[in-house]
């Protein structure tokens, strides 16, 4: 697929591959935030398991 960026008619938003870009970006951001939260919870759990485990 060839995209000519100099042409003003339609814009990139009219092409099918760019129509859902904003929705996919928000899904990716939500997934990244969820994984970051999950890693923080796992780190905290590992910290407290190590803190209260018998040596």
PDB file of N, CA, C and O in Angstrom:
ATOM      1  N   UNK A   1       0.850  -1.166   0.000  1.00  0.00           N
ATOM      2  CA  UNK A   1       0.000   0.000   0.000  1.00  0.00           C
ATOM      3  C   UNK A   1       0.894   1.226   0.000  1.00  0.00           C
ATOM      4  O   UNK A   1       1.858   1.307   0.762  1.00  0.00           O
ATOM      5  N   UNK A   2       0.570   2.169  -0.853  1.00  0.00           N
ATOM      6  CA  UNK A   2       1.330   3.409  -0.968  1.00  0.00           C
ATOM      7  C   UNK A   2       0.487   4.551  -0.433  1.00  0.00           C
ATOM      8  O   UNK A   2      -0.646   4.740  -0.875  1.00  0.00           O
ATOM      9  N   UNK A   3       1.009   5.305   0.496  1.00  0.00           N
ATOM     10  CA  UNK A   3       0.308   6.454   1.067  1.00  0.00           C
ATOM     11  C   UNK A   3       1.076   7.705   0.693  1.00  0.00           C
ATOM     12  O   UNK A   3       2.243   7.860   1.053  1.00  0.00           O
ATOM     13  N   UNK A   4       0.414   8.599  -0.033  1.00  0.00           N
ATOM     14  CA  UNK A   4       1.018   9.870  -0.408  1.00  0.00           C
ATOM     15  C   UNK A   4       0.618  10.907   0.632  1.00  0.00           C
ATOM     16  O   UNK A   4      -0.545  11.306   0.692  1.00  0.00           O
ATOM     17  N   UNK A   5       1.557  11.343   1.444  1.00  0.00           N
ATOM     18  CA  UNK A   5       1.260  12.263   2.533  1.00  0.00           C
ATOM     19  C   UNK A   5       1.080  13.702   2.059  1.00  0.00           C
ATOM     20  O   UNK A   5       0.623  14.547   2.829  1.00  0.00           O
ATOM     21  N   UNK A   6       1.429  13.996   0.811  1.00  0.00           N
ATOM     22  CA  UNK A   6       1.288  15.340   0.274  1.00  0.00           C
ATOM     23  C   UNK A   6      -0.139  15.640  -0.175  1.00  0.00           C
ATOM     24  O   UNK A   6      -0.502  16.806  -0.335  1.00  0.00           O
ATOM     25  N   UNK A   7      -0.944  14.617  -0.378  1.00  0.00           N
ATOM     26  CA  UNK A   7      -2.319  14.807  -0.849  1.00  0.00           C
ATOM     27  C   UNK A   7      -3.205  15.155   0.344  1.00  0.00           C
ATOM     28  O   UNK A   7      -3.131  14.496   1.381  1.00  0.00           O
ATOM     29  N   UNK A   8      -4.036  16.177   0.208  1.00  0.00           N
ATOM     30  CA  UNK A   8      -4.886  16.629   1.302  1.00  0.00           C
ATOM     31  C   UNK A   8      -6.263  15.968   1.316  1.00  0.00           C
ATOM     32  O   UNK A   8      -6.992  16.109   2.298  1.00  0.00           O
ATOM     33  N   UNK A   9      -6.632  15.263   0.273  1.00  0.00           N
ATOM     34  CA  UNK A   9      -7.980  14.700   0.203  1.00  0.00           C
ATOM     35  C   UNK A   9      -8.104  13.468   1.096  1.00  0.00           C
ATOM     36  O   UNK A   9      -7.306  12.536   0.993  1.00  0.00           O
ATOM     37  N   UNK A  10      -9.092  13.470   1.961  1.00  0.00           N
ATOM     38  CA  UNK A  10      -9.372  12.305   2.790  1.00  0.00           C
ATOM     39  C   UNK A  10      -8.557  12.228   4.056  1.00  0.00           C
ATOM     40  O   UNK A  10      -9.130  12.118   5.140  1.00  0.00           O
ATOM     41  N   UNK A  11      -7.280  12.280   3.966  1.00  0.00           N
ATOM     42  CA  UNK A  11      -6.426  12.133   5.136  1.00  0.00           C
ATOM     43  C   UNK A  11      -6.242  10.664   5.501  1.00  0.00           C
ATOM     44  O   UNK A  11      -6.888   9.784   4.934  1.00  0.00           O
ATOM     45  N   UNK A  12      -5.369  10.421   6.435  1.00  0.00           N
ATOM     46  CA  UNK A  12      -5.075   9.046   6.843  1.00  0.00           C
ATOM     47  C   UNK A  12      -6.232   8.399   7.576  1.00  0.00           C
ATOM     48  O   UNK A  12      -6.359   7.174   7.567  1.00  0.00           O
ATOM     49  N   UNK A  13      -7.084   9.201   8.213  1.00  0.00           N
ATOM     50  CA  UNK A  13      -8.198   8.644   8.976  1.00  0.00           C
ATOM     51  C   UNK A  13      -9.212   7.940   8.076  1.00  0.00           C
ATOM     52  O   UNK A  13      -9.995   7.122   8.560  1.00  0.00           O
ATOM     53  N   UNK A  14      -9.213   8.242   6.782  1.00  0.00           N
ATOM     54  CA  UNK A  14     -10.159   7.600   5.870  1.00  0.00           C
ATOM     55  C   UNK A  14      -9.691   6.206   5.446  1.00  0.00           C
ATOM     56  O   UNK A  14     -10.497   5.414   4.957  1.00  0.00           O
ATOM     57  N   UNK A  15      -8.434   5.900   5.620  1.00  0.00           N
ATOM     58  CA  UNK A  15      -7.931   4.570   5.256  1.00  0.00           C
ATOM     59  C   UNK A  15      -8.340   3.556   6.320  1.00  0.00           C
ATOM     60  O   UNK A  15      -8.295   3.864   7.511  1.00  0.00           O
ATOM     61  N   UNK A  16      -8.739   2.342   5.905  1.00  0.00           N
ATOM     62  CA  UNK A  16      -9.239   1.351   6.864  1.00  0.00           C
ATOM     63  C   UNK A  16      -8.244   0.985   7.962  1.00  0.00           C
ATOM     64  O   UNK A  16      -8.651   0.713   9.092  1.00  0.00           O
ATOM     65  N   UNK A  17      -6.956   0.976   7.651  1.00  0.00           N
ATOM     66  CA  UNK A  17      -5.983   0.539   8.661  1.00  0.00           C
ATOM     67  C   UNK A  17      -5.775   1.584   9.748  1.00  0.00           C
ATOM     68  O   UNK A  17      -5.241   1.257  10.808  1.00  0.00           O
ATOM     69  N   UNK A  18      -6.176   2.824   9.520  1.00  0.00           N
ATOM     70  CA  UNK A  18      -5.996   3.876  10.507  1.00  0.00           C
ATOM     71  C   UNK A  18      -7.288   4.234  11.233  1.00  0.00           C
ATOM     72  O   UNK A  18      -7.258   5.070  12.136  1.00  0.00           O
ATOM     73  N   UNK A  19      -8.416   3.637  10.877  1.00  0.00           N
ATOM     74  CA  UNK A  19      -9.686   4.014  11.481  1.00  0.00           C
ATOM     75  C   UNK A  19      -9.791   3.578  12.933  1.00  0.00           C
ATOM     76  O   UNK A  19     -10.420   4.272  13.732  1.00  0.00           O
ATOM     77  N   UNK A  20      -9.203   2.466  13.294  1.00  0.00           N
ATOM     78  CA  UNK A  20      -9.302   1.971  14.665  1.00  0.00           C
ATOM     79  C   UNK A  20      -8.033   2.218  15.469  1.00  0.00           C
ATOM     80  O   UNK A  20      -7.852   1.620  16.529  1.00  0.00           O
ATOM     81  N   UNK A  21      -7.164   3.077  14.989  1.00  0.00           N
ATOM     82  CA  UNK A  21      -5.884   3.304  15.665  1.00  0.00           C
ATOM     83  C   UNK A  21      -6.074   3.880  17.060  1.00  0.00           C
ATOM     84  O   UNK A  21      -5.368   3.483  17.987  1.00  0.00           O
ATOM     85  N   UNK A  22      -7.004   4.800  17.230  1.00  0.00           N
ATOM     86  CA  UNK A  22      -7.185   5.414  18.556  1.00  0.00           C
ATOM     87  C   UNK A  22      -7.760   4.404  19.549  1.00  0.00           C
ATOM     88  O   UNK A  22      -7.377   4.401  20.719  1.00  0.00           O
ATOM     89  N   UNK A  23      -8.677   3.548  19.092  1.00  0.00           N
ATOM     90  CA  UNK A  23      -9.231   2.523  19.982  1.00  0.00           C
ATOM     91  C   UNK A  23      -8.159   1.505  20.368  1.00  0.00           C
ATOM     92  O   UNK A  23      -8.088   1.080  21.520  1.00  0.00           O
ATOM     93  N   UNK A  24      -7.330   1.119  19.404  1.00  0.00           N
ATOM     94  CA  UNK A  24      -6.269   0.163  19.705  1.00  0.00           C
ATOM     95  C   UNK A  24      -5.203   0.776  20.602  1.00  0.00           C
ATOM     96  O   UNK A  24      -4.621   0.078  21.432  1.00  0.00           O
ATOM     97  N   UNK A  25      -4.943   2.055  20.453  1.00  0.00           N
ATOM     98  CA  UNK A  25      -3.976   2.725  21.322  1.00  0.00           C
ATOM     99  C   UNK A  25      -4.487   2.780  22.752  1.00  0.00           C
ATOM    100  O   UNK A  25      -3.717   2.590  23.693  1.00  0.00           O
ATOM    101  N   UNK A  26      -5.777   3.038  22.927  1.00  0.00           N
ATOM    102  CA  UNK A  26      -6.316   3.072  24.286  1.00  0.00           C
ATOM    103  C   UNK A  26      -6.328   1.672  24.908  1.00  0.00           C
ATOM    104  O   UNK A  26      -6.099   1.527  26.109  1.00  0.00           O
ATOM    105  N   UNK A  27      -6.592   0.652  24.104  1.00  0.00           N
ATOM    106  CA  UNK A  27      -6.540  -0.718  24.619  1.00  0.00           C
ATOM    107  C   UNK A  27      -5.111  -1.078  25.030  1.00  0.00           C
ATOM    108  O   UNK A  27      -4.897  -1.712  26.063  1.00  0.00           O
ATOM    109  N   UNK A  28      -4.146  -0.672  24.224  1.00  0.00           N
ATOM    110  CA  UNK A  28      -2.744  -0.953  24.550  1.00  0.00           C
ATOM    111  C   UNK A  28      -2.309  -0.212  25.811  1.00  0.00           C
ATOM    112  O   UNK A  28      -1.565  -0.758  26.626  1.00  0.00           O
ATOM    113  N   UNK A  29      -2.764   1.018  25.973  1.00  0.00           N
ATOM    114  CA  UNK A  29      -2.450   1.789  27.173  1.00  0.00           C
ATOM    115  C   UNK A  29      -3.077   1.140  28.405  1.00  0.00           C
ATOM    116  O   UNK A  29      -2.436   1.041  29.451  1.00  0.00           O
ATOM    117  N   UNK A  30      -4.330   0.698  28.280  1.00  0.00           N
ATOM    118  CA  UNK A  30      -5.011   0.035  29.397  1.00  0.00           C
ATOM    119  C   UNK A  30      -4.324  -1.284  29.746  1.00  0.00           C
ATOM    120  O   UNK A  30      -4.195  -1.622  30.922  1.00  0.00           O
ATOM    121  N   UNK A  31      -3.883  -2.028  28.734  1.00  0.00           N
ATOM    122  CA  UNK A  31      -3.170  -3.280  28.982  1.00  0.00           C
ATOM    123  C   UNK A  31      -1.833  -3.019  29.680  1.00  0.00           C
ATOM    124  O   UNK A  31      -1.459  -3.743  30.603  1.00  0.00           O
ATOM    125  N   UNK A  32      -1.120  -1.991  29.239  1.00  0.00           N
ATOM    126  CA  UNK A  32       0.156  -1.647  29.873  1.00  0.00           C
ATOM    127  C   UNK A  32      -0.021  -1.221  31.313  1.00  0.00           C
ATOM    128  O   UNK A  32       0.768  -1.599  32.178  1.00  0.00           O
ATOM    129  N   UNK A  33      -1.057  -0.432  31.577  1.00  0.00           N
ATOM    130  CA  UNK A  33      -1.313   0.003  32.953  1.00  0.00           C
ATOM    131  C   UNK A  33      -1.716  -1.184  33.820  1.00  0.00           C
ATOM    132  O   UNK A  33      -1.312  -1.266  34.980  1.00  0.00           O
ATOM    133  N   UNK A  34      -2.494  -2.090  33.281  1.00  0.00           N
ATOM    134  CA  UNK A  34      -2.890  -3.282  34.035  1.00  0.00           C
ATOM    135  C   UNK A  34      -1.705  -4.176  34.352  1.00  0.00           C
ATOM    136  O   UNK A  34      -1.593  -4.700  35.460  1.00  0.00           O
ATOM    137  N   UNK A  35      -0.822  -4.350  33.382  1.00  0.00           N
ATOM    138  CA  UNK A  35       0.367  -5.169  33.629  1.00  0.00           C
ATOM    139  C   UNK A  35       1.316  -4.504  34.625  1.00  0.00           C
ATOM    140  O   UNK A  35       1.948  -5.186  35.433  1.00  0.00           O
ATOM    141  N   UNK A  36       1.416  -3.189  34.568  1.00  0.00           N
ATOM    142  CA  UNK A  36       2.252  -2.475  35.545  1.00  0.00           C
ATOM    143  C   UNK A  36       1.671  -2.624  36.951  1.00  0.00           C
ATOM    144  O   UNK A  36       2.412  -2.839  37.911  1.00  0.00           O
ATOM    145  N   UNK A  37       0.353  -2.513  37.073  1.00  0.00           N
ATOM    146  CA  UNK A  37      -0.293  -2.704  38.375  1.00  0.00           C
ATOM    147  C   UNK A  37      -0.122  -4.122  38.889  1.00  0.00           C
ATOM    148  O   UNK A  37       0.131  -4.337  40.075  1.00  0.00           O
ATOM    149  N   UNK A  38      -0.261  -5.084  37.993  1.00  0.00           N
ATOM    150  CA  UNK A  38      -0.087  -6.481  38.387  1.00  0.00           C
ATOM    151  C   UNK A  38       1.344  -6.754  38.838  1.00  0.00           C
ATOM    152  O   UNK A  38       1.563  -7.511  39.783  1.00  0.00           O
ATOM    153  N   UNK A  39       2.314  -6.145  38.173  1.00  0.00           N
ATOM    154  CA  UNK A  39       3.705  -6.349  38.591  1.00  0.00           C
ATOM    155  C   UNK A  39       3.978  -5.701  39.947  1.00  0.00           C
ATOM    156  O   UNK A  39       4.748  -6.236  40.744  1.00  0.00           O
ATOM    157  N   UNK A  40       3.355  -4.560  40.212  1.00  0.00           N
ATOM    158  CA  UNK A  40       3.527  -3.936  41.532  1.00  0.00           C
ATOM    159  C   UNK A  40       2.907  -4.779  42.633  1.00  0.00           C
ATOM    160  O   UNK A  40       3.481  -4.905  43.714  1.00  0.00           O
ATOM    161  N   UNK A  41       1.743  -5.357  42.372  1.00  0.00           N
ATOM    162  CA  UNK A  41       1.107  -6.229  43.358  1.00  0.00           C
ATOM    163  C   UNK A  41       1.963  -7.472  43.596  1.00  0.00           C
ATOM    164  O   UNK A  41       2.124  -7.903  44.737  1.00  0.00           O
ATOM    165  N   UNK A  42       2.511  -8.047  42.530  1.00  0.00           N
ATOM    166  CA  UNK A  42       3.366  -9.227  42.671  1.00  0.00           C
ATOM    167  C   UNK A  42       4.640  -8.887  43.433  1.00  0.00           C
ATOM    168  O   UNK A  42       5.101  -9.678  44.256  1.00  0.00           O
ATOM    169  N   UNK A  43       5.213  -7.713  43.164  1.00  0.00           N
ATOM    170  CA  UNK A  43       6.407  -7.304  43.892  1.00  0.00           C
ATOM    171  C   UNK A  43       6.095  -7.123  45.370  1.00  0.00           C
ATOM    172  O   UNK A  43       6.867  -7.564  46.221  1.00  0.00           O
ATOM    173  N   UNK A  44       4.986  -6.488  45.686  1.00  0.00           N
ATOM    174  CA  UNK A  44       4.596  -6.308  47.086  1.00  0.00           C
ATOM    175  C   UNK A  44       4.338  -7.627  47.777  1.00  0.00           C
ATOM    176  O   UNK A  44       4.720  -7.805  48.934  1.00  0.00           O
ATOM    177  N   UNK A  45       3.695  -8.555  47.087  1.00  0.00           N
ATOM    178  CA  UNK A  45       3.447  -9.878  47.664  1.00  0.00           C
ATOM    179  C   UNK A  45       4.761 -10.607  47.925  1.00  0.00           C
ATOM    180  O   UNK A  45       4.925 -11.232  48.973  1.00  0.00           O
ATOM    181  N   UNK A  46       5.690 -10.533  46.990  1.00  0.00           N
ATOM    182  CA  UNK A  46       6.991 -11.172  47.182  1.00  0.00           C
ATOM    183  C   UNK A  46       7.748 -10.533  48.346  1.00  0.00           C
ATOM    184  O   UNK A  46       8.436 -11.227  49.095  1.00  0.00           O
ATOM    185  N   UNK A  47       7.624  -9.227  48.497  1.00  0.00           N
ATOM    186  CA  UNK A  47       8.291  -8.542  49.598  1.00  0.00           C
ATOM    187  C   UNK A  47       7.758  -9.025  50.947  1.00  0.00           C
ATOM    188  O   UNK A  47       8.534  -9.318  51.857  1.00  0.00           O
ATOM    189  N   UNK A  48       6.428  -9.106  51.071  1.00  0.00           N
ATOM    190  CA  UNK A  48       5.863  -9.534  52.352  1.00  0.00           C
ATOM    191  C   UNK A  48       6.071 -11.024  52.611  1.00  0.00           C
ATOM    192  O   UNK A  48       6.197 -11.429  53.766  1.00  0.00           O
ATOM    193  N   UNK A  49       6.110 -11.837  51.577  1.00  0.00           N
ATOM    194  CA  UNK A  49       6.419 -13.255  51.788  1.00  0.00           C
ATOM    195  C   UNK A  49       7.844 -13.388  52.295  1.00  0.00           C
ATOM    196  O   UNK A  49       8.104 -14.167  53.211  1.00  0.00           O
ATOM    197  N   UNK A  50       8.784 -12.628  51.704  1.00  0.00           N
ATOM    198  CA  UNK A  50      10.170 -12.681  52.162  1.00  0.00           C
ATOM    199  C   UNK A  50      10.323 -12.091  53.557  1.00  0.00           C
ATOM    200  O   UNK A  50      11.138 -12.573  54.344  1.00  0.00           O
ATOM    201  N   UNK A  51       9.553 -11.057  53.874  1.00  0.00           N
ATOM    202  CA  UNK A  51       9.650 -10.407  55.163  1.00  0.00           C
ATOM    203  C   UNK A  51       9.179 -11.325  56.302  1.00  0.00           C
ATOM    204  O   UNK A  51       9.792 -11.340  57.369  1.00  0.00           O
ATOM    205  N   UNK A  52       8.115 -12.078  56.091  1.00  0.00           N
ATOM    206  CA  UNK A  52       7.535 -12.898  57.164  1.00  0.00           C
ATOM    207  C   UNK A  52       7.873 -14.380  57.068  1.00  0.00           C
ATOM    208  O   UNK A  52       7.381 -15.171  57.872  1.00  0.00           O
ATOM    209  N   UNK A  53       8.694 -14.772  56.112  1.00  0.00           N
ATOM    210  CA  UNK A  53       9.055 -16.194  56.027  1.00  0.00           C
ATOM    211  C   UNK A  53      10.134 -16.525  57.043  1.00  0.00           C
ATOM    212  O   UNK A  53      11.017 -15.711  57.311  1.00  0.00           O
ATOM    213  N   UNK A  54      10.061 -17.721  57.606  1.00  0.00           N
ATOM    214  CA  UNK A  54      11.117 -18.111  58.564  1.00  0.00           C
ATOM    215  C   UNK A  54      12.424 -18.355  57.800  1.00  0.00           C
ATOM    216  O   UNK A  54      12.427 -18.934  56.714  1.00  0.00           O
ATOM    217  N   UNK A  55      13.477 -17.921  58.366  1.00  0.00           N
ATOM    218  CA  UNK A  55      14.807 -18.056  57.720  1.00  0.00           C
ATOM    219  C   UNK A  55      15.375 -19.416  57.992  1.00  0.00           C
ATOM    220  O   UNK A  55      16.477 -19.727  57.541  1.00  0.00           O
TER     221      UNK A  55
END
